[in-house]
Each structure stands twice: as structure tokens, then as C-alpha cells.
Amino acid sequence: MTAAEAAVTLPACNGIVHAQSFCDGIPCPGQAPHEWTLDADLHAIDMDASSAWHLSFRSESCWAADITTAPGVSSVEMQLWRRAVLHGTFTGRERPRHLEAAIRTPTGAHGTPIPESVTECSMRESEWSCPGPAATVDVRLQPSDFAPQYLWDVALTTAHAVEIGAIPLIRGGSIAGWLETGKHGGLVRVELTQETFKLAGDAARRADERKLTATANARGFFQFRSLPPSSYSLTAIAADGSTATLTGIKVNDGREHVLERPLQLQALGIVQVTVAPPITPAGQPWTVRIQHILSFTPFPITAAEGLATNGSWRGRLQPGKYQVQVLDIAGSIHERSEINVIGGPQEVPIAVQHVAVEGRVHVGNDGVAADLRFTSKDANVKMRSDKDGKFAGLLPGDGKYNVRIEESRLTRDRTVELRRGDDGVIHADLALPPGRISGEVVDSTGRPRFATVEVRWAASNETTRFASDEKTGQFDVRGLEPGPAQVDALSGDDESNQIPVTIGESEGSRIHLVVATTRKLHGIVTSPSGEPVAGALVRILSDSMYGLREAPTGMNGGFSVVVPGSVSNVEVVVVAPGLPTKMMALALNTPDDDETDIPVGGAAGRLYVQKAHAPPWPLVSHDHGMVVPMSMLLAPPDRLNPSRNHGPDGTIFIDLEAGDYTVCGGIGDSQHCETSHVVAGSSQTIDVRPRSKEH
């Protein structure tokens, strides 16, 4: 066996060389650490070269980076520098359990490079000290349980300890990375957005308001700290508008995510949209709207909008995927097209087609006056029917359209296939069903209430909403599907119980709805370490209310879900990015004390469920709790991963907190149930495909 030689270069350095042999990544059994005193007479050390070794050097006058060798390495050299000290203090009352300093040579520095090394620092009350080489270095301070701190171009000297001053200790996760700006100079703004599941309306607006901003330093470095566990997206924007984007960045409990590679800024694309014909049929200019399609949200964001003067619009856009829309003055979308924008000029020609349409909206022989909206893959066109139900306008062409019919208190959607007749005109007969329902909405004292009334048909799983009269609380609605349904009402924060009805024709059904005060179930979702979990979905189900209620958690892990005031017990399901799904039964407190903190991310196992390919979804219960559809346990699909939780053979898999779960598939005589005990760190498979009667 050959001997490994550790050569030491620097005069008059006294200290201790510590060496530990490693076998398969762990200290070799029976091999104690070796130590040698380094002085003027020792310049080489003999060690067994068949093992891997970890070498470190401790001295009051010199410093060396730790060295790790691979088996078979016959010679290594330990470079020594004069020893210097970095000194500082912590703010606040908290203290880390230990502190490390990662040291490296700044990019582009001259002279002998310092090997990247991690050194242990000493702490005494609020003060800390880290040894290092007497040189200019970059330092990454890592206090345990807190976000790291970065120090750049620190000139360490042997003359005295270099004072950093007070640094804050910041809990939570962090994201750090670099930018390659190339020719795009100036300050670069970096925006961080929490990626949440499908949101709409105010929830989407609040998610956008939680955007964080940082400025990259002269080296292109940036860092975001104090982040709760979640998934995030980064967008860097230079002064000239050049951008870089990265999505799907996962932050776990109190850990830092360092980008694997620098973000590269890309030049803006110059987009030229040409519309033919250049003006609308009414002789007015078209409007061009550009919407940015982002991977982490199903709702496009308007990036630009303007008149197409003489049929032409020109603008500068960030690289990415967009939808180009052509609108008339009424806001009808007559054509839309998706484009991929890259750096440089790009021409987008759009041809708008027109076909005349005329028709009637009616219930039986009675016409219906309503606002109409015809929507297809390429269009979204508005029209209006008169008191006789008649309407006329222009559509892009034949095909399938969703028609939204909006009366003063009622909105309905219908899907129709529209084709041109022999005269070249589309003739549309929008006949509504004959069902009718009437009644009133009052509060617990009998006073009339203005409310939204919701009708649900269990057989078709369809829903219709309309409003009661603002003064009398009454409603009388035609054009509904006859048959059994469930009806309830919502008025501000008040809500009624569900009432079963049978919708008939002619005078139909008359019902009495009483709304009462609702209650808010609120709290904070936390990880095993007590950190808030952002971007989770909290889903609530109860036998006393229809369907599920859900809400996303905010940056502080908080959620708030409104449930009917009569509800006393609910089943809670929490679906959080990167954490196992949690099911729990919850007895509600008094309406004034409905605060519940929910810990997630406990010991987890994976459950594989083999189910039928046809509906309905299997039903799941946990520890004899309420039965819920398995779909409640799954995260919503997104553009990047529409088939998440699905195996290659169609099997559903779910990461669950440990416990007993019963899953039932099929309906009626063919229903089959199985119970599985999910064990942490393992996986189980159950088959709930329907059985024939013979089984």
C-alpha cells in the first residue's frame, strides 16, 4: 500500500493536524482519529492511501481549509494562510445552537484561490467569532435554525479582528441565487410570488399583493428570507425591461433553496399585431389586448392593451407565452390567438371572420329579455335580446358556443351548436326549460332579505343562482329544469339550511328560506417545527351543509372558512405543497371561539388506490370519521402537472399522515371497501374496484 503525503507550505506555523479515515461515508470501524503537531520539523504525514480521509488544521497563527480525499489518492497539499478573525454580534434575544462560516475566494479575485471551506465559529452570549484566512473573501454565515447571511469582499487581516457589527437572526426558509445580466446593465429588480392553487377574484388579488421584491447586488446576487414552506416563482426585471423567470421553487422548513444555475436575462420581444380587416363592421378601430399565460395560475394577466390604429398594434413584451385578443368597442372578443414571444421582432397577423346571427330566447311562447354572451375557443361576443326575446349580431363562424343568458336576477349557461342556413345566416333558437320556482327569503325575525338563492340538481350536478327582490325578498324564476333539487340562500354573512324541492312547470314550487348568522372557522396551519405553512388548501365538509368549503393559507399560514351557524362538527382536509395530506374530525366551539390551529407534515406513508376508471370517485374516511370523496384529498391539477397523484396505470397515490383509512369504490351492490393502516415511511396498496355480485 502506498502512503498518502500531506505537504505543508508556510514557514513558522504551529498547530494540530487532525485526520479521520472514512469507509463508505462513515468513520472506519476501529480506526481512531489521528493527530499530529505541526512545527518546523514536520512537513509530511504518512497515512493509509486505501482509505478516504478528512483533514483539518487548528492553529492560533495559521488557517487552512479542510480537505477530504478519495481512496487511492497518494498525495494532497494543505495550503496555509495567516489566521484572521471575523467578529460580530447577534441582535434580539434568540441565539443559534451553533454557527458556521462558509468561506470562498471572490469571483475574479487575483492570487492563489482559497478552497471553499466551512469553518466552525465560537459564540459567547451575543458575540461570535469565526476564524479564516488573512485575505479578501466572501462569507456565508449559517446560524442553525435561522436563514443564512451573506457578506461580500470581506478583507480579513491579522492586525485585528474584522468587525461586522450586529446581524439579525431571521427564522424561516430562504431563496438565494444569481443573475447573469450580460449586456442588460443597471439595477435588476427580482420579484418573488407565492404559487398558490387555483384562486379567483379577491383571493387572486390578495395573492398578488403578497409579492416580495429585492434588488440584485453588483454581482447579480439576491436573497429572500423569512419565507414559510411553499412553492414560489421568481421574476427578474432589468431597467431595459429584459426579464428572466423561474417557477416551481420549493422552500421547506427553515431551509435555504439556492438556485442550481444563474437566471439569464432575456431581451424583450417586439411584437407587431396586424388585424384584417383593419376596422370593425361599425367602422371603428379594433382593440388589441395581450394576456400573459403563466404556469402557476390559470388566470392570464393583462400585459398590454391598446387601439390597433389602421389595423396595427406594436409593443414590447417579456419572453413567454401570451394570448392575443381582438376586441370591438363593446368589449366583445372576435378573435384570439396564442403566441410564444422570444427576443427580437415578431409579426402576428390576425384575420377576423364575421357571420350574421339572429335568433330568439324564450320560455314556451314567452320571450326573455337578457344580455347574451357567446363564447368559443376563439371568441367572446356580447349581444342583447329585446322584450320579445329577439336578438341579432355577428359571430366568427359556425361551431359550438357556450351562451350565457343574463337576466336582471338570474344567469344561465347553455351549450349550443350553431350552423349557417342556406341564406348564409346563423338562426339560433335558445329555448329554456319549462321549470318554475318561487318563494321568499326572510331572516329569523321574519323580515324580508335580499339574498342569492342557489338551486342544485343532484342528478346532473348542475347549479343555478339568482337573487331575491331587494325590498320584498321574493323571487319567481322560470326557465329551470324540472325535477328534484336542493335550494338554499346566502345573504351577506347569513346563510340558510338546504331545503329539498321538486321543481315543476306552470306555477311551480313555492318555498320559504330563512337565513341566519354564519360562523367563521379560522386558524393557522403549521409545519412540524411550528413554522406557518403558506399555499395550503384547507377544505371543510359537513353533513349539515352542501359541498365543501375551502380556503388557501396566506403567508402567515392563516385561513378562514365560513360555515353555516348550525354546523357543529366538520371534517377537515389539508392539502399542502410538499407535505402529506391531513384528515381530521373537528368539533366546533362556540361561534365566538372558532379558532383552530392545524399541525401538518407528521409521519407520512403513501397509499396507492386502484379504482374504477369511470365515476364516481371512491369515498375515504379516516379513523372512523366522516366519509369524503377522494378528490378532496388531491391537489388541483396545474398546467405543469395536470395528472399529479396519478400513476402510469391510472392508480391514484396519496401521501397521508399515518393512521387508519377506509376507502370504498363503486355504488350499490358493486361497492367494495378496504381499510389500510398507513405506516410512516412505507407504502400500501388497496384495490377498491367494484366487485360483481358473485364476489
ZAMARGU-4260 file (C-alpha; in steps of 0.2 Angstrom, whole numbers, plus 5000, padded with zeros to 4 digits):
<rodrens>
0) 5000/5000/5000 | 5006/5017/4996 | 5006/5031/5008 | 4997/5047/5006 | 5008/5063/5009
5) 5001/5079/5016 | 5013/5093/5012 | 5013/5109/5022 | 5018/5125/5014 | 5021/5140/5025
10) 5035/5144/5037 | 5033/5146/5056 | 5015/5139/5058 | 5012/5129/5073 | 4996/5119/5076
15) 4987/5102/5076 | 4983/5092/5060 | 4968/5081/5064 | 4964/5066/5052 | 4950/5054/5052
20) 4948/5039/5040 | 4931/5036/5031 | 4924/5020/5024 | 4908/5020/5014 | 4905/5038/5020
25) 4906/5034/5039 | 4922/5034/5050 | 4931/5017/5048 | 4926/5005/5062 | 4940/5003/5074
30) 4950/5017/5067 | 4953/5031/5079 | 4957/5049/5073 | 4975/5054/5071 | 4983/5070/5077
35) 5000/5077/5073 | 5008/5093/5080 | 5014/5103/5066 | 5030/5113/5068 | 5046/5117/5059
40) 5052/5099/5059 | 5036/5091/5052 | 5031/5094/5033 | 5024/5077/5028 | 5012/5065/5036
45) 5010/5046/5032 | 4993/5039/5030 | 4985/5024/5023 | 4980/5029/5005 | 4967/5015/5003
50) 4955/5025/5014 | 4946/5041/5012 | 4952/5054/5024 | 4946/5071/5031 | 4960/5083/5036
55) 4958/5098/5047 | 4970/5110/5054 | 4969/5121/5070 | 4981/5134/5075 | 4982/5151/5083
60) 4993/5159/5070 | 4988/5150/5054 | 4972/5144/5045 | 4969/5130/5032 | 4953/5124/5023
65) 4948/5107/5027 | 4952/5093/5015 | 4943/5077/5010 | 4952/5064/5000 | 4946/5049/4990
70) 4953/5032/4992 | 4968/5029/4982 | 4974/5047/4982 | 4993/5047/4985 | 4997/5065/4988
75) 4987/5081/4994 | 4993/5098/4998 | 4986/5108/5013 | 4988/5127/5009 | 4991/5138/5024
80) 4987/5156/5026 | 4990/5168/5041 | 4975/5167/5053 | 4962/5181/5054 | 4946/5183/5064
85) 4929/5189/5059 | 4919/5196/5073 | 4901/5202/5076 | 4885/5201/5087 | 4868/5195/5086
90) 4853/5206/5088 | 4837/5201/5098 | 4836/5188/5112 | 4837/5172/5102 | 4853/5163/5099
95) 4858/5149/5087 | 4863/5132/5093 | 4879/5134/5083 | 4886/5145/5069 | 4896/5140/5053
100) 4905/5151/5041 | 4907/5146/5023 | 4922/5154/5015 | 4927/5156/4997 | 4938/5167/4986
105) 4928/5181/4977 | 4924/5178/4959 | 4938/5186/4948 | 4950/5189/4963 | 4969/5188/4959
110) 4981/5177/4968 | 4980/5160/4975 | 4962/5154/4976 | 4956/5149/4993 | 4947/5132/4993
115) 4929/5133/4998 | 4928/5128/5016 | 4916/5128/5031 | 4923/5133/5047 | 4916/5132/5065
120) 4913/5148/5074 | 4913/5152/5093 | 4899/5161/5102 | 4898/5169/5119 | 4882/5177/5123
125) 4878/5189/5109 | 4895/5189/5102 | 4903/5177/5089 | 4920/5175/5081 | 4924/5165/5065
130) 4942/5161/5060 | 4948/5162/5042 | 4962/5166/5031 | 4970/5184/5030 | 4964/5188/5013
135) 4949/5195/5004 | 4935/5183/5005 | 4916/5180/5003 | 4907/5173/5018 | 4891/5164/5021
140) 4886/5164/5039 | 4874/5150/5043 | 4867/5151/5061 | 4857/5135/5065 | 4838/5136/5063
145) 4840/5153/5055 | 4842/5160/5037 | 4860/5162/5031 | 4868/5179/5029 | 4880/5184/5015
150) 4895/5195/5017 | 4905/5200/5001 | 4923/5205/4998 | 4927/5205/5017 | 4946/5210/5019
155) 4952/5199/5034 | 4968/5204/5042 | 4980/5198/5055 | 4981/5215/5063 | 4964/5215/5072
160) 4948/5206/5071 | 4937/5212/5057 | 4921/5219/5064 | 4904/5215/5055 | 4893/5223/5068
165) 4876/5217/5073 | 4866/5205/5062 | 4848/5200/5064 | 4843/5182/5066 | 4829/5178/5054
170) 4818/5162/5055 | 4810/5154/5041 | 4816/5147/5024 | 4825/5157/5011 | 4829/5158/4992
175) 4846/5164/4985 | 4853/5165/4968 | 4862/5174/4955 | 4858/5183/4939 | 4868/5184/4923
180) 4864/5201/4916 | 4875/5201/4901 | 4873/5217/4891 | 4857/5222/4901 | 4866/5234/4914
185) 4859/5244/4928 | 4849/5238/4943 | 4839/5222/4942 | 4823/5220/4952 | 4818/5202/4957
190) 4800/5198/4962 | 4795/5183/4972 | 4777/5176/4971 | 4770/5163/4981 | 4762/5149/4970
195) 4745/5145/4976 | 4732/5133/4970 | 4718/5139/4959 | 4712/5156/4965 | 4699/5168/4959
200) 4693/5186/4962 | 4699/5193/4979 | 4709/5178/4983 | 4719/5180/4967 | 4721/5199/4971
205) 4727/5196/4988 | 4740/5183/4982 | 4747/5195/4970 | 4748/5208/4984 | 4759/5196/4994
210) 4773/5198/4981 | 4790/5201/4988 | 4804/5212/4980 | 4823/5213/4981 | 4837/5221/4971
215) 4851/5211/4965 | 4868/5217/4970 | 4883/5221/4959 | 4887/5203/4957 | 4869/5199/4952
220) 4866/5190/4969 | 4849/5191/4978 | 4841/5183/4993 | 4823/5182/5000 | 4822/5177/5019
225) 4808/5174/5032 | 4798/5163/5019 | 4786/5150/5025 | 4786/5132/5017 | 4778/5134/5000
230) 4781/5134/4981 | 4787/5150/4974 | 4791/5159/4957 | 4804/5172/4953 | 4804/5185/4940
235) 4819/5197/4937 | 4817/5213/4928 | 4831/5224/4922 | 4830/5243/4919 | 4828/5240/4900
240) 4813/5228/4903 | 4823/5212/4900 | 4817/5198/4911 | 4821/5180/4917 | 4808/5169/4926
245) 4809/5153/4936 | 4794/5143/4943 | 4791/5129/4955 | 4804/5134/4968 | 4801/5123/4984
250) 4805/5130/5001 | 4805/5118/5016 | 4805/5121/5034 | 4818/5134/5039 | 4830/5129/5024
255) 4838/5139/5010 | 4835/5135/4992 | 4850/5140/4981 | 4846/5141/4963 | 4856/5127/4953
260) 4861/5139/4940 | 4860/5158/4937 | 4845/5166/4930 | 4849/5173/4912 | 4840/5189/4907
265) 4832/5189/4890 | 4829/5204/4879 | 4811/5210/4876 | 4802/5204/4861 | 4795/5217/4849
270) 4778/5211/4843 | 4768/5218/4828 | 4750/5213/4828 | 4741/5216/4811 | 4722/5214/4811
275) 4712/5211/4795 | 4700/5219/4791 | 4708/5235/4799 | 4692/5241/4807 | 4676/5234/4814
280) 4660/5232/4805 | 4654/5248/4813 | 4669/5257/4806 | 4679/5259/4822 | 4696/5253/4826
285) 4699/5237/4835 | 4707/5235/4852 | 4722/5223/4854 | 4723/5215/4872 | 4739/5205/4876
290) 4737/5192/4891 | 4752/5184/4899 | 4749/5165/4902 | 4758/5159/4917 | 4762/5141/4923
295) 4757/5144/4941 | 4740/5152/4939 | 4725/5148/4927 | 4721/5166/4926 | 4730/5176/4912
300) 4737/5193/4917 | 4734/5208/4905 | 4752/5213/4899 | 4747/5227/4887 | 4731/5234/4878
305) 4729/5247/4865 | 4720/5253/4849 | 4725/5245/4833 | 4727/5261/4823 | 4724/5257/4804
310) 4723/5238/4810 | 4741/5238/4818 | 4747/5237/4836 | 4765/5236/4841 | 4773/5233/4858
315) 4787/5226/4868 | 4784/5210/4879 | 4794/5199/4890 | 4798/5182/4883 | 4785/5170/4887
320) 4768/5163/4882 | 4753/5175/4878 | 4736/5176/4871 | 4732/5190/4858 | 4714/5196/4859
325) 4705/5207/4846 | 4690/5216/4853 | 4677/5229/4847 | 4671/5244/4856 | 4658/5235/4866
330) 4671/5223/4873 | 4667/5208/4863 | 4682/5197/4858 | 4681/5192/4840 | 4697/5183/4838
335) 4711/5176/4850 | 4727/5168/4846 | 4741/5161/4857 | 4759/5166/4853 | 4777/5162/4861
340) 4787/5178/4862 | 4806/5177/4861 | 4819/5191/4860 | 4818/5202/4844 | 4804/5207/4831
345) 4789/5196/4829 | 4774/5198/4817 | 4757/5192/4822 | 4744/5193/4808 | 4726/5190/4814
350) 4711/5188/4802 | 4694/5192/4809 | 4679/5182/4801 | 4661/5188/4803 | 4644/5178/4801
355) 4627/5186/4804 | 4617/5178/4818 | 4599/5181/4823 | 4588/5171/4835 | 4576/5171/4850
360) 4577/5167/4869 | 4561/5161/4876 | 4552/5150/4889 | 4537/5142/4879 | 4530/5156/4869
365) 4536/5170/4881 | 4551/5180/4875 | 4565/5183/4888 | 4575/5200/4888 | 4593/5196/4893
370) 4611/5201/4890 | 4619/5187/4879 | 4637/5182/4879 | 4643/5169/4865 | 4659/5161/4870
375) 4670/5149/4860 | 4688/5144/4859 | 4692/5160/4848 | 4678/5172/4853 | 4668/5180/4867
380) 4654/5191/4859 | 4641/5201/4868 | 4623/5204/4862 | 4606/5209/4869 | 4588/5201/4867
385) 4573/5213/4867 | 4557/5210/4877 | 4551/5198/4864 | 4567/5188/4866 | 4574/5193/4849
390) 4592/5197/4845 | 4604/5199/4831 | 4623/5201/4829 | 4639/5194/4822 | 4649/5179/4826
395) 4666/5172/4820 | 4658/5157/4812 | 4649/5141/4814 | 4653/5129/4829 | 4650/5125/4847
400) 4646/5140/4858 | 4643/5142/4877 | 4629/5155/4878 | 4627/5165/4895 | 4610/5172/4897
405) 4609/5185/4910 | 4593/5192/4916 | 4591/5205/4930 | 4592/5192/4944 | 4597/5176/4935
410) 4612/5170/4925 | 4611/5153/4915 | 4623/5145/4903 | 4619/5134/4889 | 4629/5125/4876
415) 4623/5126/4858 | 4629/5120/4841 | 4627/5135/4828 | 4627/5132/4809 | 4623/5144/4794
420) 4607/5141/4785 | 4605/5142/4766 | 4604/5161/4767 | 4621/5161/4775 | 4614/5167/4792
425) 4615/5158/4808 | 4597/5155/4815 | 4598/5152/4834 | 4583/5146/4844 | 4588/5147/4863
430) 4573/5138/4871 | 4574/5137/4890 | 4566/5123/4901 | 4549/5125/4907 | 4553/5123/4926
435) 4547/5137/4938 | 4551/5141/4956 | 4545/5155/4968 | 4546/5160/4986 | 4554/5172/4998
440) 4569/5174/5009 | 4567/5181/5027 | 4578/5182/5042 | 4575/5174/5059 | 4563/5188/5064
445) 4553/5186/5048 | 4559/5202/5039 | 4562/5201/5020 | 4580/5199/5015 | 4589/5202/4999
450) 4599/5186/4995 | 4607/5175/4982 | 4597/5159/4980 | 4606/5143/4974 | 4597/5128/4966
455) 4607/5112/4964 | 4601/5097/4954 | 4609/5081/4961 | 4605/5071/4945 | 4615/5082/4934
460) 4627/5091/4947 | 4622/5107/4939 | 4619/5124/4949 | 4609/5140/4945 | 4610/5156/4956
465) 4598/5170/4956 | 4594/5185/4968 | 4578/5188/4978 | 4570/5205/4977 | 4579/5219/4987
470) 4563/5225/4996 | 4552/5210/4997 | 4564/5196/4997 | 4553/5187/4985 | 4558/5178/4969
475) 4549/5170/4954 | 4560/5162/4941 | 4556/5152/4925 | 4567/5143/4913 | 4573/5130/4925
480) 4575/5111/4923 | 4560/5102/4931 | 4564/5089/4944 | 4571/5086/4962 | 4583/5099/4968
485) 4591/5107/4984 | 4589/5125/4987 | 4597/5137/5000 | 4601/5156/5001 | 4615/5167/5006
490) 4613/5185/5012 | 4629/5194/5017 | 4637/5183/5031 | 4620/5174/5034 | 4615/5158/5026
495) 4600/5146/5026 | 4599/5127/5028 | 4596/5117/5012 | 4578/5113/5008 | 4573/5099/4996
500) 4561/5104/4982 | 4553/5097/4967 | 4553/5110/4953 | 4538/5109/4942 | 4530/5118/4927
505) 4517/5131/4927 | 4516/5140/4944 | 4529/5128/4950 | 4536/5126/4968 | 4535/5140/4982
510) 4547/5139/4996 | 4551/5148/5012 | 4570/5151/5016 | 4576/5158/5032 | 4594/5165/5033
515) 4604/5165/5050 | 4621/5171/5055 | 4635/5160/5049 | 4651/5157/5058 | 4670/5158/5053
520) 4682/5143/5056 | 4699/5151/5056 | 4716/5147/5062 | 4734/5143/5057 | 4742/5128/5048
525) 4759/5124/5054 | 4773/5113/5050 | 4781/5100/5062 | 4794/5113/5068 | 4780/5126/5071
530) 4783/5136/5055 | 4767/5143/5046 | 4763/5134/5030 | 4758/5145/5016 | 4749/5140/5000
535) 4740/5125/5008 | 4721/5122/5004 | 4710/5119/5019 | 4694/5110/5015 | 4679/5109/5026
540) 4665/5096/5024 | 4649/5093/5035 | 4633/5084/5034 | 4624/5100/5038 | 4629/5109/5023
545) 4631/5107/5004 | 4648/5103/4996 | 4664/5108/5003 | 4671/5125/5009 | 4689/5128/5006
550) 4702/5142/5008 | 4721/5144/5004 | 4733/5148/5018 | 4742/5165/5017 | 4760/5169/5020
555) 4757/5168/5039 | 4749/5151/5037 | 4732/5158/5042 | 4715/5153/5034 | 4697/5157/5037
560) 4682/5147/5031 | 4663/5152/5033 | 4651/5138/5038 | 4633/5139/5042 | 4629/5143/5060
565) 4620/5127/5064 | 4636/5116/5060 | 4644/5109/5075 | 4655/5095/5068 | 4666/5096/5052
570) 4679/5085/5043 | 4695/5095/5039 | 4706/5090/5025 | 4723/5100/5022 | 4732/5098/5006
575) 4749/5107/5007 | 4763/5108/4994 | 4777/5095/4998 | 4768/5089/5014 | 4757/5074/5017
580) 4738/5076/5016 | 4729/5078/5033 | 4712/5072/5038 | 4704/5076/5054 | 4687/5077/5063
585) 4684/5093/5072 | 4670/5098/5084 | 4667/5117/5083 | 4667/5128/5098 | 4655/5142/5101
590) 4653/5154/5087 | 4663/5167/5095 | 4678/5155/5098 | 4681/5145/5081 | 4700/5147/5081
595) 4709/5131/5077 | 4727/5128/5073 | 4731/5113/5062 | 4748/5105/5063 | 4753/5096/5047
600) 4768/5086/5040 | 4768/5072/5053 | 4775/5055/5050 | 4768/5050/5032 | 4766/5035/5021
605) 4760/5033/5004 | 4743/5025/4999 | 4740/5018/4982 | 4722/5016/4977 | 4717/5005/4962
610) 4700/5012/4957 | 4687/5010/4943 | 4691/5021/4928 | 4673/5028/4927 | 4665/5039/4940
615) 4661/5041/4954 | 4676/5045/4965 | 4680/5032/4979 | 4675/5038/4996 | 4688/5039/5010
620) 4686/5040/5029 | 4700/5042/5042 | 4699/5034/5060 | 4680/5032/5058 | 4677/5050/5054
625) 4666/5057/5041 | 4666/5050/5023 | 4673/5062/5010 | 4676/5060/4991 | 4694/5055/4987
630) 4695/5070/4976 | 4696/5081/4992 | 4712/5073/4996 | 4721/5078/4980 | 4729/5095/4975
635) 4721/5103/4960 | 4729/5100/4943 | 4740/5113/4936 | 4747/5117/4919 | 4764/5110/4923
640) 4757/5094/4930 | 4739/5090/4926 | 4740/5072/4931 | 4748/5074/4948 | 4744/5060/4960
645) 4741/5048/4945 | 4752/5033/4942 | 4756/5027/4924 | 4742/5013/4926 | 4729/5026/4932
650) 4731/5021/4950 | 4729/5036/4962 | 4743/5038/4975 | 4742/5050/4990 | 4754/5054/5004
655) 4745/5053/5020 | 4748/5056/5038 | 4750/5039/5047 | 4733/5031/5053 | 4719/5020/5048
660) 4710/5024/5031 | 4694/5016/5024 | 4691/5018/5005 | 4675/5012/4996 | 4674/5011/4977
665) 4658/5008/4967 | 4640/5011/4971 | 4626/5000/4976 | 4628/4981/4976 | 4645/4983/4967
670) 4653/4994/4981 | 4669/4987/4988 | 4678/4994/5004 | 4695/4991/5011 | 4704/4998/5026
675) 4723/5001/5026 | 4734/5006/5041 | 4746/5019/5033 | 4763/5017/5042 | 4776/5031/5041
680) 4790/5029/5028 | 4781/5014/5019 | 4768/5012/5006 | 4752/5001/5005 | 4741/4997/4990
685) 4722/4994/4991 | 4710/4988/4977 | 4693/4996/4978 | 4687/4992/4960 | 4669/4987/4960
690) 4666/4968/4963 | 4652/4958/4954 | 4638/4951/4964 | 4647/4933/4963 | 4661/4940/4974
</rodrens>
